[in-house]
Amino acid sequence: MSIYLDNGATSYPKPPEVVAAVTDALTNYPGSLGRSHSKTMSQLEHRLYDIRMAIANLFKMNNADHVVFTRNVTESLNLVIQGFLEPGDEVVISSLEHNAVVRPLEALKHLGVQTIIIPNDHHGQIDMEQLEKVLKTLPKLMVINHVSNVTGDIQNLEAVAELAAQYEVPLVVDAAQSAGILPVDMLALSLSAVAFTGHKTLMGPQGIGGLVLSKPFAKRLRPLVYGGTGSLSEYFEQPTLMPDKFESGTQNLPGILGLGAGIDFLRRITPEVILEHERKLISLLQAGVSNLSHIRIIGNPDSHKRLGVLSLDFSQDDNSRIAHALSKNYEIATRVGLHCAPLAHKSYGTFSSGTVRFSTSYFNTEEDILNTIKAINEIIKD
């Protein structure tokens, strides 16, 4: 028995078309984008435009050239944070943010950048009253995650965006856990940027992510990396045309094509069907362990207000022991600890023990979940 329930870290298995796309890129596409001239590379440029457009459409944007490829969501968030903030600026975040946001901000403290943390309740919802008080002071930027990577709790993004727009504070959304599965309308919500990664809900390979930028925000943003873009090579200065401004160096072609195939899979099955399946399985798991003593469900107890994630605290045991036993004795993969989000665990009251996180995918089955429930019962009786 081998059961993978760590899809919040990286979705697995990948759809066959994703594997085929990566293999195709490594087998049939010699050269580098924007550098090599051949019939094959010309055809590939069209495919890349289609992938950029597919990503833009996921977030209800119509500008393929404002989709920027990065290595992952961490690089995307660093690009925004380090490329937008100036010494003395204030930035607002929630108390559920990942270290991909917290650590870049911490690194800018020596420049006088100040971080204002708005608390969240134990269901993952930000304190709207506190948020409005802070937004009235007109901070430079707000960054917020759409879905907690610890619990799967879904933030009320519409309400947050409405407040940010009211006070004209640029809002950047970390969609690492939600891209493609939950709807995000950048235009309707007046979002400045959405950061995403390819290897989670978008079903792509590791090593590919990106940013979708509004035109005004892109103009104000400095690149994180400077160098060759294959365009305007006669100038020493970094090009300002999009997306070249932010895409220096050789692109991760296998990653981009794999990501495109993942998005095609997502659209074919549909986000609604995938989310319903994942929630059905996580609800089954939750029901199967909810009557066990000394187990706390962290986050919103309503599984339909979370993604396919269940975060458990084995309060009279060692969470690491539970996860180790699941892996060693039952070949069940989970994620244990602080999930690179100690700030979130402090907000949920699970610092420093962390939790054991179970996260489902479209490829998990009811049998996987029933076997996991059985395994948990056996482990806690040891």
Helices and strands as residue ranges (DSSP letters): E 3-4, H 16-28, H 39-58, G 64-66, E 67-70, H 73-84, E 90-94, H 99-107, G 109-111, E 114-118, H 128-135, E 141-145, H 157-166, E 171-174, H 186-189, E 193-197, E 209-213, H 215-220, G 244-246, H 253-269, H 271-289, E 295-298, G 303-305, E 309-314, H 319-330, E 332-333, E 335-337, H 342-348, E 355-359, H 366-380
